[in-house]
Amino acid sequence: MTYQAVDTAPARSSRRVGTSFILLALFAGLLGGSLALPILQAHPTSGQAFCHGILMTFFVMCPAALGGFGQWLLPSALGTDRTVLRGLTMAGFGFLSSGVVLLPVLPFVALLLWSVGILAVAIDVITTCLEGRTCRFRDMSPLAWSLLATACSVVLVAPVLAAVVTRGMMDGITTTALIETLHLPETALMLTPALGLVASALLSRSANEGASWTVAPYVFGVMGIGGPLLWMDGLYGSLPAGVTASLVFVTQIVPSVVLIGALCRDVWQQKRDLDGAALWAIGSILLFTAGWLSDWLPGHSGDHTAVAFGGIMALCGGFYAWVEMLLPRRIPVMMSRLHAGLMLGGAFCSIVPGVMIYGEVLMGISLLAFGLVGLFLLRETGRARVSA
C-alpha cells in the first residue's frame, strides 16, 4: 500500500501532519531527558549543553506549537479546514527531524537545520493567517494571535540565528557562549505560544470576546516581535546586564502579567469550570510566576527550568483541550486533574535542590501517565471507527 502524501480530506490530513510534529517534539523531549542522565555525563559531548533551554524551546516548543497546534487548532480558529502551504510544513518537518537526530553530535549543524525547517513552518502559519482565514483580524482568538506572533518571531530569529551559528563555526565559538547569546529570543519563543495555549485552555469555547481578546494582539506583538528585534540590535554590541534585564521585564513579564490579568477577568465572568485542561493552564502560570519571582531573589538570576516546565505544562494543557474537542467527554476529568497535579508537583520538586530526587520520580510517573492516555485514545478511536 502506497502512503498518500496528499489526502483527499484536508482536515484529516492536517491532523496527521500535526500529530507528526507532536511526536517529533515528544522524541526531542525524551532525547533531552536521556542526555541529562548521570550515566551519560562521564564523557559529555558539546551538544549536551543544549539539553535544557535550547532543546526545550527550539526542538520541543516551536515544532509542537507551530507544527502541531498550527495544524490541529489554527485552521478551525481561522474558520478554515487546513493551512495554505501544508507542503512547506511537511518539508520543514524533514529538516527539523534531521536536526533533532544530529543535535547531540553536531549542535551547530542541528541549529542550521532548525532555522531552515522552522522558517518553512512559520511561513505556512503566516500565510494561513493572512490569506486562508475567513474571519476578521479583530475576531481572531488569542491562540491564533500567539501562533502568528510566534511565526513572526521565528522569521526574525531564524535567519539571524543561522548567520550567528555560521560565523560561530568559523570563529570557533563555544556552545556556552551561544546559549548566552540566545537567552532572550529563546525565552520569547517559549513564552509566546505557551500563553496562547493557556488562553485556549482557560477560555470558554463559545466565547469570542472579552478583555483577553482585546489585549491579545498587543501583548503577543510586544512579546513575539519586540523582544527579538531588540535582541537583534544588541548583537552589534554587548548590552549591559541592567539593560538586558529591563528588556526582559518590558517585553516578557509586563505583557504576560497584562494577559494573565485579562484571562482571570474573563474566566471569572464566564464562570469557567476548572476541568483538566484548565488546571494544566493554571499550573503553567504558577511555574512561570515562580521563574519570574526567582529573578528578584538575592544572588539568583532567574530559574529558567521553571519557565521551561511552564511551557511544557502549557503544551500538555493544549493537548488535553484538543483531545476534549476531538473526543468530547471521553477522558475522565479526574484523570486529567490528577495528571496535572502530578506534573505540577514534580516540576516544583525538580527545581528545589533538596527534593529534586522526588521530582524526578514524579516526572517519571507523569511520563507513564502520558502512555496510559495514549492507550486510552487508541481504544476510544477504535471504538469510534467501529461505531461509524
Phi, psi and chi 1 to 4 in degrees:
 res  aa     phi    psi   chi1   chi2   chi3   chi4
   1 MET       -  130.5  179.8 -179.7  -65.2      -
   2 THR   -87.5  132.3  -56.5      -      -      -
   3 TYR   -69.2  131.6  176.2   76.1      -      -
   4 GLN   -86.7  106.0  -65.1 -179.5   -4.7      -
   5 ALA   -72.0  -32.6      -      -      -      -
   6 VAL  -111.8  109.9  179.8      -      -      -
   7 ASP   -85.9  145.7 -157.9  -35.4      -      -
   8 THR   -75.3  -17.7   55.2      -      -      -
   9 ALA  -103.1  103.6      -      -      -      -
  10 PRO   -59.8  -41.1  -22.2   33.4      -      -
  11 ALA   -65.0  -42.9      -      -      -      -
  12 ARG   -66.5  -40.6 -177.4  167.5   66.4 -117.9
  13 SER   -65.5  -38.0 -178.1      -      -      -
  14 SER   -63.3  -38.9  -65.9      -      -      -
  15 ARG   -64.3  -36.3  -72.0 -162.3  -63.1  -93.4
  16 ARG   -65.0  -44.5  -69.8  177.3  178.4  176.1
  17 VAL   -63.8  -43.6  176.9      -      -      -
  18 GLY   -62.1  -39.5      -      -      -      -
  19 THR   -63.4  -37.4  -57.2      -      -      -
  20 SER   -61.1  -40.9  -60.3      -      -      -
  21 PHE   -68.5  -37.6  -85.2   91.6      -      -
  22 ILE   -64.8  -41.5  -67.4  -63.8      -      -
  23 LEU   -64.4  -37.4  -67.2  176.4      -      -
  24 LEU   -63.4  -43.4  174.2   63.5      -      -
  25 ALA   -64.3  -38.6      -      -      -      -
  26 LEU   -64.1  -42.4  177.4   61.1      -      -
  27 PHE   -63.4  -41.3  173.3   76.0      -      -
  28 ALA   -64.2  -39.6      -      -      -      -
  29 GLY   -64.8  -41.8      -      -      -      -
  30 LEU   -66.3  -36.0  -67.3  176.1      -      -
  31 LEU   -63.8  -43.9  176.6   63.8      -      -
  32 GLY   -63.4  -39.9      -      -      -      -
  33 GLY   -66.2  -39.0      -      -      -      -
  34 SER   -69.7  -36.3   63.3      -      -      -
  35 LEU   -68.8  -20.4  -69.4  177.5      -      -
  36 ALA   -88.0   -1.2      -      -      -      -
  37 LEU   -65.1  145.7  -67.8  175.7      -      -
  38 PRO   -59.8  -30.4  -23.7   33.5      -      -
  39 ILE   -66.4  -24.7 -168.1  174.2      -      -
  40 LEU   -96.0    4.0  -64.5  178.5      -      -
  41 GLN   -91.1   -1.6  -64.0  -61.4  -41.9      -
  42 ALA   -68.1  -42.3      -      -      -      -
  43 HIS  -129.0   74.3  -58.6  -74.8      -      -
  44 PRO   -71.2  148.2   26.2  -32.1      -      -
  45 THR   -98.0  167.9   65.1      -      -      -
  46 SER   -65.8  -26.0   58.6      -      -      -
  47 GLY   -71.0  -19.1      -      -      -      -
  48 GLN   -68.2  -17.6  -67.3 -171.6   24.8      -
  49 ALA   -66.5  -16.4      -      -      -      -
  50 PHE   -94.0    6.3  -70.1   79.5      -      -
  51 CYS   -67.1  -31.0  -70.0      -      -      -
  52 HIS   -95.3  -85.1  -66.4  -72.0      -      -
  53 GLY   -68.2  -52.7      -      -      -      -
  54 ILE   -64.4  -46.7  -62.2  -61.9      -      -
  55 LEU   -65.6  -45.0 -178.8   66.6      -      -
  56 MET   -64.7  -34.7  -63.8  -56.5  -65.9      -
  57 THR   -82.7  -51.9  -58.7      -      -      -
  58 PHE   -77.7  -37.9  -74.9   69.6      -      -
  59 PHE  -111.2   -2.4  -71.8   98.1      -      -
  60 VAL  -117.3  -57.8  175.7      -      -      -
  61 MET   -69.3  -50.1 -163.8   69.5 -170.6      -
  62 CYS   -65.0  -48.9  -73.2      -      -      -
  63 PRO   -62.2  -40.2  -24.4   34.7      -      -
  64 ALA   -66.5  -39.8      -      -      -      -
  65 ALA   -75.1  -56.7      -      -      -      -
  66 LEU   -75.5  -40.8  -65.1  179.2      -      -
  67 GLY   -85.2  -45.6      -      -      -      -
  68 GLY   -74.7  -66.4      -      -      -      -
  69 PHE   -73.5  -22.2  -65.3  105.6      -      -
  70 GLY   -64.9  -29.3      -      -      -      -
  71 GLN   -92.0  -31.5  -63.2  -69.6  -33.9      -
  72 TRP   -78.3  -54.1  -83.0   -8.7      -      -
  73 LEU  -106.5  -28.8  -57.3  178.9      -      -
  74 LEU   -64.1  -44.9 -177.4   61.8      -      -
  75 PRO   -57.7  -44.4  -27.1   36.9      -      -
  76 SER   -67.0  -32.9   59.7      -      -      -
  77 ALA   -68.0  -26.2      -      -      -      -
  78 LEU   -97.4    0.9  -61.3  176.7      -      -
  79 GLY    79.8   27.3      -      -      -      -
  80 THR  -129.2  179.4 -176.9      -      -      -
  81 ASP  -110.5   -5.9   57.5   -4.9      -      -
  82 ARG  -162.9  166.0   55.2  164.4  -69.3  177.5
  83 THR   -80.9  163.6   57.0      -      -      -
  84 VAL   -78.1  -44.1  175.4      -      -      -
  85 LEU  -115.0   62.2  -57.8  175.3      -      -
  86 ARG   -66.0  -32.7 -171.4  175.6   53.1 -161.3
  87 GLY   -61.2  -35.2      -      -      -      -
  88 LEU   -66.2  -38.0 -160.4   59.6      -      -
  89 THR   -64.7  -39.8  -64.5      -      -      -
  90 MET   -65.4  -36.6  -63.8  176.0   66.7      -
  91 ALA   -65.3  -40.1      -      -      -      -
  92 GLY   -62.2  -33.2      -      -      -      -
  93 PHE   -61.7  -38.4  175.7   79.7      -      -
  94 GLY   -63.6  -44.1      -      -      -      -
  95 PHE   -64.8  -42.3  -75.1  103.3      -      -
  96 LEU   -65.9  -39.3  -68.0  170.8      -      -
  97 SER   -62.0  -42.6  -58.1      -      -      -
  98 SER   -64.3  -37.8  -57.4      -      -      -
  99 GLY   -64.9  -39.1      -      -      -      -
 100 VAL   -63.5  -42.0  170.3      -      -      -
 101 VAL   -66.6  -37.8  174.4      -      -      -
 102 LEU   -85.8   -8.7  -66.6  176.7      -      -
 103 LEU   -58.0  -45.0 -177.7   66.3      -      -
 104 PRO   -64.7  -26.6  -20.1   33.2      -      -
 105 VAL  -109.8  -32.4  -68.9      -      -      -
 106 LEU  -131.2   75.0  -62.8  171.8      -      -
 107 PRO   -62.9  -36.8   21.4  -31.6      -      -
 108 PHE   -67.3  -43.2  -75.3  177.9      -      -
 109 VAL   -63.7  -38.3  175.9      -      -      -
 110 ALA   -62.1  -40.2      -      -      -      -
 111 LEU   -68.9  -33.0  -75.6 -179.9      -      -
 112 LEU   -64.7  -43.3  -72.4  176.5      -      -
 113 LEU   -64.7  -37.2  -67.5  172.9      -      -
 114 TRP   -62.2  -42.1  176.7   88.2      -      -
 115 SER   -59.9  -43.1  -59.4      -      -      -
 116 VAL   -70.1  -45.8  176.8      -      -      -
 117 GLY   -67.2  -47.6      -      -      -      -
 118 ILE   -71.7  -27.0 -156.9   64.3      -      -
 119 LEU   -65.7  -39.0 -174.3   60.6      -      -
 120 ALA   -63.7  -42.0      -      -      -      -
 121 VAL   -66.1  -40.7  179.4      -      -      -
 122 ALA   -64.1  -37.7      -      -      -      -
 123 ILE   -63.3  -37.9  -68.5  174.1      -      -
 124 ASP   -63.5  -43.1 -176.3   19.9      -      -
 125 VAL   -64.3  -45.5  171.5      -      -      -
 126 ILE   -64.4  -43.9  -65.5  174.1      -      -
 127 THR   -63.4  -38.1  -54.2      -      -      -
 128 THR   -66.1  -41.9  -58.0      -      -      -
 129 CYS   -66.9  -30.8  -68.8      -      -      -
 130 LEU   -88.8  -40.4  -64.2  179.0      -      -
 131 GLU  -110.7  -26.5  -60.1  -67.0  -22.5      -
 132 GLY   -94.7  -10.3      -      -      -      -
 133 ARG   -75.9  150.6   59.2 -174.5  172.6   85.7
 134 THR  -111.6    4.7   59.2      -      -      -
 135 CYS  -113.1  167.0   61.1      -      -      -
 136 ARG   -79.0  160.2  -62.0  176.1  -61.2  178.1
 137 PHE   -59.1  -39.2  -87.0  117.6      -      -
 138 ARG   -68.6  -16.6   67.8 -178.2   64.8  179.4
 139 ASP   -98.3    3.8  -64.3  -30.8      -      -
 140 MET   -72.1  141.4  -73.5  173.2   54.7      -
 141 SER   -75.3  162.6   64.8      -      -      -
 142 PRO   -58.1  -33.6  -27.9   35.5      -      -
 143 LEU   -63.6  -43.9  175.2   62.9      -      -
 144 ALA   -63.7  -40.9      -      -      -      -
 145 TRP   -64.5  -38.6  -80.2  112.4      -      -
 146 SER   -66.8  -41.2   70.8      -      -      -
 147 LEU   -67.9  -37.3  -66.5  179.5      -      -
 148 LEU   -65.1  -43.0  177.4   59.4      -      -
 149 ALA   -66.0  -38.6      -      -      -      -
 150 THR   -64.2  -41.7  -55.4      -      -      -
 151 ALA   -63.3  -42.2      -      -      -      -
 152 CYS   -63.9  -37.5  -66.5      -      -      -
 153 SER   -63.8  -39.1 -178.9      -      -      -
 154 VAL   -64.1  -40.4  165.0      -      -      -
 155 VAL   -60.6  -32.9  170.8      -      -      -
 156 LEU   -79.0  -41.6  -65.4  174.5      -      -
 157 VAL   -81.6  -42.6  171.4      -      -      -
 158 ALA   -59.5  -49.3      -      -      -      -
 159 PRO   -63.6  -39.4  -20.0   32.8      -      -
 160 VAL   -66.7  -40.0  178.1      -      -      -
 161 LEU   -61.8  -41.6  174.6   61.5      -      -
 162 ALA   -61.5  -40.4      -      -      -      -
 163 ALA   -67.3  -41.9      -      -      -      -
 164 VAL   -64.0  -42.5  170.5      -      -      -
 165 VAL   -66.4  -42.3  169.6      -      -      -
 166 THR   -62.3  -43.5  -55.6      -      -      -
 167 ARG   -65.9  -37.5 -178.5   62.2  179.7  -90.6
 168 GLY   -66.2  -35.0      -      -      -      -
 169 MET   -64.6  -35.5  -67.0  173.2   63.5      -
 170 MET   -77.5  -34.2  -65.8 -174.1  -63.1      -
 171 ASP   -90.3   -7.2  -64.3  -15.5      -      -
 172 GLY    75.6   36.3      -      -      -      -
 173 ILE   -69.2  145.8 -172.0  175.3      -      -
 174 THR   -85.9  160.5   61.8      -      -      -
 175 THR   -66.3  -31.2   54.1      -      -      -
 176 THR   -64.1  -43.5  -57.3      -      -      -
 177 ALA   -65.0  -35.3      -      -      -      -
 178 LEU   -68.0  -38.3 -174.9   60.0      -      -
 179 ILE   -62.8  -43.2  -70.6  176.4      -      -
 180 GLU   -62.4  -35.1  -66.4  -64.0  -30.0      -
 181 THR   -68.7  -33.9  -57.0      -      -      -
 182 LEU   -95.7    9.7  -61.7  177.5      -      -
 183 HIS   -62.1  -46.9  177.8   69.5      -      -
 184 LEU   -66.6  -50.7 -178.2   61.4      -      -
 185 PRO   -68.5  -33.5   23.8  -34.0      -      -
 186 GLU   -72.0  -29.6   58.5  112.1   -3.3      -
 187 THR   -68.6  -39.5  -54.6      -      -      -
 188 ALA   -64.9  -39.6      -      -      -      -
 189 LEU   -67.3  -23.8  -72.3  173.6      -      -
 190 MET   -85.8  -41.9  177.1 -176.5  -64.9      -
 191 LEU   -75.2  -38.8 -165.6   59.1      -      -
 192 THR   -62.8  -53.3  -55.1      -      -      -
 193 PRO   -68.9  -30.3   24.6  -33.3      -      -
 194 ALA   -63.5  -44.2      -      -      -      -
 195 LEU   -68.4  -30.9  -72.2  178.9      -      -
 196 GLY   -64.3  -41.6      -      -      -      -
 197 LEU   -67.8  -35.6  -67.3  171.3      -      -
 198 VAL   -61.3  -44.1  166.1      -      -      -
 199 ALA   -62.9  -40.2      -      -      -      -
 200 SER   -64.7  -36.1  176.0      -      -      -
 201 ALA   -77.0  -29.7      -      -      -      -
 202 LEU   -87.5  -35.7  -73.5  178.0      -      -
 203 LEU   -77.3  149.1  -65.1  177.1      -      -
 204 SER   -68.1  145.5  175.4      -      -      -
 205 ARG   -65.2  -30.0  -60.7  -67.4 -179.3  -89.2
 206 SER   -86.0  -10.4   58.7      -      -      -
 207 ALA   -82.4  136.1      -      -      -      -
 208 ASN  -132.7   23.2   57.6   -2.5      -      -
 209 GLU  -158.0  165.0   59.7 -179.0    8.4      -
 210 GLY   146.3  178.3      -      -      -      -
 211 ALA   -63.9  -37.4      -      -      -      -
 212 SER   -66.6  -34.3   55.6      -      -      -
 213 TRP   -67.8  -31.1  -70.6   66.7      -      -
 214 THR   -74.3  -43.4  -56.8      -      -      -
 215 VAL   -87.6  -14.2  -56.6      -      -      -
 216 ALA   -57.0  -46.8      -      -      -      -
 217 PRO   -59.2  -40.3  -21.7   33.1      -      -
 218 TYR   -75.0  -41.3  -50.6  101.9      -      -
 219 VAL   -63.4  -51.0  165.1      -      -      -
 220 PHE   -71.9  -27.3  -70.0  123.7      -      -
 221 GLY   -65.6  -43.8      -      -      -      -
 222 VAL   -66.6  -43.1  171.6      -      -      -
 223 MET   -70.3  -45.6  -67.2  173.8   57.8      -
 224 GLY   -83.8  -24.4      -      -      -      -
 225 ILE  -114.3  -41.8  -60.1  177.0      -      -
 226 GLY   -62.5  -47.5      -      -      -      -
 227 GLY   -60.7  -52.1      -      -      -      -
 228 PRO   -60.6  -36.3  -28.2   36.1      -      -
 229 LEU   -63.3  -44.4  -78.9  176.5      -      -
 230 LEU   -66.8  -33.9  -64.9  173.5      -      -
 231 TRP   -65.3  -42.3  165.6   73.1      -      -
 232 MET   -62.0  -39.4  -68.3  166.6   58.7      -
 233 ASP   -66.7  -34.1 -178.1   70.2      -      -
 234 GLY   -71.8  -16.3      -      -      -      -
 235 LEU   -67.0  -22.3  -70.7  176.9      -      -
 236 TYR   -80.8   -5.7  -68.0   95.7      -      -
 237 GLY  -172.2  136.1      -      -      -      -
 238 SER   -64.1  134.0   58.2      -      -      -
 239 LEU   -91.0  145.2  -63.4  175.5      -      -
 240 PRO   -61.9  156.3  -20.4   31.2      -      -
 241 ALA   -61.0  -37.2      -      -      -      -
 242 GLY   -65.6  -37.5      -      -      -      -
 243 VAL   -67.7  -41.4  175.7      -      -      -
 244 THR   -62.6  -43.1  -57.0      -      -      -
 245 ALA   -62.5  -38.3      -      -      -      -
 246 SER   -66.6  -38.0  -59.8      -      -      -
 247 LEU   -63.2  -43.2  -68.5  179.0      -      -
 248 VAL   -62.5  -41.0  172.8      -      -      -
 249 PHE   -65.3  -42.7 -178.2   78.5      -      -
 250 VAL   -78.0  -39.4  172.5      -      -      -
 251 THR   -93.8   -9.4   62.1      -      -      -
 252 GLN  -128.2  -55.7  -64.2  178.0   13.5      -
 253 ILE   -70.8  -48.7  -61.9  179.8      -      -
 254 VAL   -61.7  -49.2  171.8      -      -      -
 255 PRO   -61.4  -35.7  -22.3   33.8      -      -
 256 SER   -64.7  -42.6  -59.4      -      -      -
 257 VAL   -64.1  -39.8  171.6      -      -      -
 258 VAL   -62.1  -45.8  171.0      -      -      -
 259 LEU   -67.7  -41.7 -179.9   62.9      -      -
 260 ILE   -63.6  -39.4  -68.0  173.4      -      -
 261 GLY   -62.0  -41.8      -      -      -      -
 262 ALA   -65.6  -37.8      -      -      -      -
 263 LEU   -65.4  -41.9  -75.3  173.8      -      -
 264 CYS   -60.5  -40.8  -67.2      -      -      -
 265 ARG   -64.4  -44.3  177.4 -179.9  179.6  -86.1
 266 ASP   -68.0  -40.9  -68.6  -18.8      -      -
 267 VAL   -64.1  -38.3  170.1      -      -      -
 268 TRP   -65.9  -41.8  179.4  -95.2      -      -
 269 GLN   -71.1  -32.4  -69.6 -176.7  -13.5      -
 270 GLN   -83.7   -6.5  -64.1  171.2    8.4      -
 271 LYS    54.0   48.3  -51.3  -62.2 -178.4 -177.0
 272 ARG   -70.0  129.8  176.0   80.3  158.2   84.3
 273 ASP   -73.0  139.8  -65.9  -27.3      -      -
 274 LEU   -84.8   79.8  -63.8 -178.9      -      -
 275 ASP   -81.1 -169.8   56.0    4.9      -      -
 276 GLY   -62.3  -44.8      -      -      -      -
 277 ALA   -63.0  -37.9      -      -      -      -
 278 ALA   -65.5  -37.6      -      -      -      -
 279 LEU   -68.5  -35.2  -72.0 -178.1      -      -
 280 TRP   -60.8  -42.5  -77.9  101.0      -      -
 281 ALA   -65.6  -41.0      -      -      -      -
 282 ILE   -65.0  -40.4  -67.3  173.8      -      -
 283 GLY   -61.5  -38.2      -      -      -      -
 284 SER   -62.3  -43.0  175.5      -      -      -
 285 ILE   -62.7  -41.0  -66.8  175.0      -      -
 286 LEU   -63.3  -40.1  -68.2  176.9      -      -
 287 LEU   -69.9  -39.8  -72.5  169.9      -      -
 288 PHE   -60.0  -43.2  -77.1  139.1      -      -
 289 THR   -62.6  -40.7  -55.2      -      -      -
 290 ALA   -62.6  -40.6      -      -      -      -
 291 GLY   -64.9  -39.4      -      -      -      -
 292 TRP   -70.4  -41.9  -66.0  -29.8      -      -
 293 LEU   -66.6  -32.2  -68.5  178.9      -      -
 294 SER   -65.8  -21.0   64.9      -      -      -
 295 ASP   -68.4  -20.6 -164.3   24.5      -      -
 296 TRP   -94.5   -4.4  -61.4   93.0      -      -
 297 LEU   -74.1  145.6  -63.6  178.0      -      -
 298 PRO   -64.4  131.9   -1.5    3.9      -      -
 299 GLY    71.3   17.3      -      -      -      -
 300 HIS  -126.7  134.6 -160.0  -15.7      -      -
 301 SER  -108.7   42.9   59.5      -      -      -
 302 GLY    80.6  137.2      -      -      -      -
 303 ASP   -95.8   98.6 -159.3  -34.8      -      -
 304 HIS   -67.7  -28.1 -174.3   81.2      -      -
 305 THR   -63.2  -39.9  -54.3      -      -      -
 306 ALA   -63.3  -40.1      -      -      -      -
 307 VAL   -66.1  -39.3  178.3      -      -      -
 308 ALA   -63.6  -44.2      -      -      -      -
 309 PHE   -64.6  -33.3  -80.6  132.0      -      -
 310 GLY   -64.2  -40.0      -      -      -      -
 311 GLY   -64.0  -39.7      -      -      -      -
 312 ILE   -65.7  -39.8  -64.2  -58.9      -      -
 313 MET   -66.0  -34.7  -74.1 -152.3   70.4      -
 314 ALA   -64.5  -40.5      -      -      -      -
 315 LEU   -60.8  -43.0  -76.6  179.1      -      -
 316 CYS   -64.6  -39.4  -63.2      -      -      -
 317 GLY   -62.8  -40.6      -      -      -      -
 318 GLY   -64.3  -35.7      -      -      -      -
 319 PHE   -64.1  -46.6  171.5   76.6      -      -
 320 TYR   -65.5  -37.0  -89.0  101.1      -      -
 321 ALA   -64.4  -39.2      -      -      -      -
 322 TRP   -67.3  -40.3  173.9   77.3      -      -
 323 VAL   -63.9  -40.7  170.9      -      -      -
 324 GLU   -64.8  -34.4  179.5   61.8   27.3      -
 325 MET   -72.1  -35.4 -178.7  179.8   63.7      -
 326 LEU   -77.6  -42.9 -175.0   65.0      -      -
 327 LEU  -126.0   82.5  -59.9  172.4      -      -
 328 PRO   -61.1  130.3  -19.3   31.6      -      -
 329 ARG    59.8   28.0  -59.7  178.8 -178.6  178.1
 330 ARG   -94.8  -35.9  -63.7  -68.1 -177.1   88.1
 331 ILE   -89.2  125.8  -67.6 -174.8      -      -
 332 PRO   -59.1  135.7  -21.9   32.2      -      -
 333 VAL   -63.3  -37.2  176.6      -      -      -
 334 MET   -63.5  -36.8 -175.5   55.7   64.5      -
 335 MET   -64.4  -41.5 -177.5  177.4   72.0      -
 336 SER   -65.8  -39.6  179.9      -      -      -
 337 ARG   -64.8  -45.4  -69.6  174.4  176.4  174.0
 338 LEU   -62.8  -38.7  -69.8  175.8      -      -
 339 HIS   -65.1  -42.0 -164.3 -177.4      -      -
 340 ALA   -63.7  -43.0      -      -      -      -
 341 GLY   -64.2  -37.2      -      -      -      -
 342 LEU   -64.7  -44.4 -174.0   67.5      -      -
 343 MET   -66.2  -41.6 -179.3   76.3  172.6      -
 344 LEU   -65.4  -44.2 -178.7   61.6      -      -
 345 GLY   -63.1  -41.4      -      -      -      -
 346 GLY   -65.1  -36.7      -      -      -      -
 347 ALA   -66.6  -44.0      -      -      -      -
 348 PHE   -67.4  -37.9  -87.5  111.9      -      -
 349 CYS   -67.2  -31.2  -69.0      -      -      -
 350 SER   -71.1  -21.7  -62.0      -      -      -
 351 ILE   -98.0   -0.6   62.2  179.1      -      -
 352 VAL  -105.6  117.4  178.8      -      -      -
 353 PRO   -57.1  -37.5  -23.7   33.5      -      -
 354 GLY   -67.6  -29.4      -      -      -      -
 355 VAL  -119.4   25.8  -67.6      -      -      -
 356 MET   -62.9  -33.8 -171.9  175.0  -63.9      -
 357 ILE   -63.9  -37.1 -177.1   63.4      -      -
 358 TYR   -68.1  -34.3  -58.7  105.0      -      -
 359 GLY   -64.5  -39.5      -      -      -      -
 360 GLU   -64.2  -37.7  -65.6  177.3   -4.3      -
 361 VAL   -65.8  -45.8  173.1      -      -      -
 362 LEU   -64.8  -38.8  -68.0  176.3      -      -
 363 MET   -66.9  -36.0  -63.2  -62.5  -75.1      -
 364 GLY   -63.9  -42.0      -      -      -      -
 365 ILE   -63.9  -36.2  -62.2  174.6      -      -
 366 SER   -64.1  -39.2  178.3      -      -      -
 367 LEU   -62.9  -40.5  -72.7  177.0      -      -
 368 LEU   -62.5  -36.6  -66.3  177.4      -      -
 369 ALA   -63.8  -35.4      -      -      -      -
 370 PHE   -63.5  -36.1  -85.4  113.0      -      -
 371 GLY   -62.8  -40.4      -      -      -      -
 372 LEU   -65.2  -38.9  -65.0  176.9      -      -
 373 VAL   -62.9  -40.5  172.3      -      -      -
 374 GLY   -61.4  -43.2      -      -      -      -
 375 LEU   -63.9  -39.0  -66.1  176.0      -      -
 376 PHE   -62.9  -41.2  178.7   82.5      -      -
 377 LEU   -65.9  -38.9  -71.2  177.3      -      -
 378 LEU   -62.7  -40.9  -71.1  176.1      -      -
 379 ARG   -65.8  -44.4 -172.5 -170.6   67.7  176.7
 380 GLU   -68.0  -36.0  -67.3  -63.0  -37.3      -
 381 THR   -65.9  -39.0  -56.8      -      -      -
 382 GLY   -62.9  -41.4      -      -      -      -
 383 ARG   -63.8  -39.9  -71.5 -179.2  177.4  178.2
 384 ALA   -64.2  -37.8      -      -      -      -
 385 ARG   -67.4  -39.1  -70.5  178.4  178.7  177.0
 386 VAL   -64.7  -43.6  170.4      -      -      -
 387 SER   -66.8  -30.4   61.8      -      -      -
 388 ALA   -72.8      -      -      -      -      -
